[in-house]
Amino acid sequence: MTPADWAEQAPRPFAFLLGAPPPLLVLLNPTPEPALFTLPPSDQPDLEAWRVRLDTADSDDPTPLEGDRFTLLPHHLVVLEREAGR
Protein backbone atom coordinates (compact mmCIF):
# COMPACT_ATOMS: atom_id res chain seq x y z
CA MET A 1 0.00 0.00 0.00
CA THR A 2 1.10 3.52 -0.67
CA PRO A 3 0.97 6.42 1.82
CA ALA A 4 -2.00 7.77 -0.17
CA ASP A 5 -3.86 4.47 0.36
CA TRP A 6 -3.37 4.73 4.12
CA ALA A 7 -4.59 8.35 4.12
CA GLU A 8 -7.81 7.64 2.20
CA GLN A 9 -10.84 8.32 4.39
CA ALA A 10 -13.46 6.26 2.52
CA PRO A 11 -14.54 3.11 4.36
CA ARG A 12 -13.60 -0.16 2.67
CA PRO A 13 -14.53 -3.78 3.25
CA PHE A 14 -11.79 -5.84 4.86
CA ALA A 15 -11.09 -9.22 6.42
CA PHE A 16 -8.60 -10.76 8.78
CA LEU A 17 -7.72 -14.34 9.66
CA LEU A 18 -7.14 -15.53 13.21
CA GLY A 19 -5.04 -18.67 12.89
CA ALA A 20 -5.71 -20.19 16.32
CA PRO A 21 -7.36 -23.60 16.16
CA PRO A 22 -9.90 -23.60 14.73
CA PRO A 23 -9.12 -20.83 12.21
CA LEU A 24 -11.54 -17.90 12.26
CA LEU A 25 -12.08 -15.47 9.39
CA VAL A 26 -13.64 -12.10 10.23
CA LEU A 27 -15.29 -10.19 7.37
CA LEU A 28 -16.38 -6.56 7.80
CA ASN A 29 -18.24 -4.32 5.40
CA PRO A 30 -18.71 -0.73 6.62
CA THR A 31 -19.93 0.46 3.21
CA PRO A 32 -23.51 0.93 1.94
CA GLU A 33 -22.92 -1.60 -0.90
CA PRO A 34 -22.56 -5.41 -0.81
CA ALA A 35 -18.96 -6.66 -0.89
CA LEU A 36 -17.72 -9.88 -2.49
CA PHE A 37 -14.95 -11.74 -0.65
CA THR A 38 -12.89 -14.67 -1.91
CA LEU A 39 -12.35 -17.04 1.01
CA PRO A 40 -8.82 -18.34 1.59
CA PRO A 41 -8.12 -22.03 0.97
CA SER A 42 -7.18 -24.23 3.89
CA ASP A 43 -3.50 -24.99 4.43
CA GLN A 44 -4.48 -27.87 6.72
CA PRO A 45 -5.73 -31.08 5.06
CA ASP A 46 -8.05 -31.99 7.96
CA LEU A 47 -10.02 -28.73 7.65
CA GLU A 48 -12.69 -28.27 5.01
CA ALA A 49 -15.61 -25.88 4.57
CA TRP A 50 -16.09 -22.52 6.24
CA ARG A 51 -19.11 -22.33 8.59
CA VAL A 52 -20.83 -19.14 9.73
CA ARG A 53 -20.38 -18.71 13.49
CA LEU A 54 -21.51 -15.09 13.90
CA ASP A 55 -23.64 -13.10 11.50
CA THR A 56 -24.99 -9.66 12.36
CA ALA A 57 -27.84 -10.21 9.88
CA ASP A 58 -28.91 -13.73 10.94
CA SER A 59 -27.14 -16.33 13.06
CA ASP A 60 -29.76 -19.02 13.68
CA ASP A 61 -28.52 -21.42 11.00
CA PRO A 62 -24.73 -22.07 11.00
CA THR A 63 -24.78 -23.63 7.54
CA PRO A 64 -21.52 -24.58 5.80
CA LEU A 65 -20.71 -22.27 2.92
CA GLU A 66 -20.50 -23.57 -0.63
CA GLY A 67 -17.61 -22.48 -2.81
CA ASP A 68 -14.89 -19.95 -2.13
CA ARG A 69 -16.90 -16.71 -2.40
CA PHE A 70 -19.02 -14.88 0.14
CA THR A 71 -21.11 -11.74 -0.43
CA LEU A 72 -21.23 -9.57 2.66
CA LEU A 73 -24.23 -7.31 3.08
CA PRO A 74 -23.83 -3.55 3.65
CA HIS A 75 -22.88 -2.52 7.20
CA HIS A 76 -22.39 -6.17 8.09
CA LEU A 77 -20.00 -8.37 10.06
CA VAL A 78 -19.54 -12.15 9.77
CA VAL A 79 -17.22 -14.54 11.58
CA LEU A 80 -16.47 -17.80 9.77
CA GLU A 81 -14.91 -20.90 11.32
CA ARG A 82 -13.02 -23.54 9.36
CA GLU A 83 -14.87 -26.83 9.82
CA ALA A 84 -13.03 -30.10 10.46
CA GLY A 85 -13.35 -32.80 7.80
CA ARG A 86 -15.57 -35.78 8.39
N, C-alpha and C positions, 0 to 999 in steps of 0.2 A: 504494500500500500504506500501511496505517496503522502507527503504532509497535507496536501490538499484533500485527499480522501479522509484523513483523520479530522480535518477541520469542518467537513460538511455537516450541516445541521439537520438535514432531512432524515427522518427515521427510516431504518432499513430492516428487513427481516434478517434474522441470524439464528444460528444453532451452535450448540457446543455439546461435546461428548464427555461424559464422566466414565472413565474406564474401570471403576471399581466393579467387582463381580456382584451382580450382573451388570453389564454395561447399560448406561442410561443415556438417551439422546434427548436434549431439551431443544424444542423449536419455539421461537418467539416471532410474532408478526405484529409490530406496533403500527402498521400502516392501515389505511382504509381499503386496501385491495387484497384479494387472495394472493398467497405466495406459494409457489411450487418448490418443494425441496426434493433433492435426490438423496436417498438414505444411503449411508455408507455400508459397504459389504462387511461381513464378519471376518475377522482375522483368526477366529477360533472355530475349528471344525465342529465342535459340539454345540455351537449356538446357531440358531436358525432365524426364524421370522422375528420382526419387531412386533411388540404388542403395546397397545395404548394403556398406560398406567394412570395418567392424569390428563384430563381434557377439560379446559375451561368452558367448552360448549356443551359437552355431554360425556359423562364418565360411567354410565351404568353398564355398558357392554364392552369389556376389555377384549375386543376381537383382534386376532392377528391381522396384520396388514398384508395385502397382496402386492407383490411387485416391489420396486425400489423407489417409488415416487410417493409423495404425500403432499396434498394441497392443504395449506393452513389458512383458515378463515381470517378475515380482518380482525385486528385487535384480539389476538388469540394466542394461547400458550398450550403446548402439548408436551408431555413427557412420555417417551417411548422406552420400553425395556426389551433387551434382546432375550428371546425365549430359547430355552434349552431344547435340543433336538430330542425326539422321541425314540 
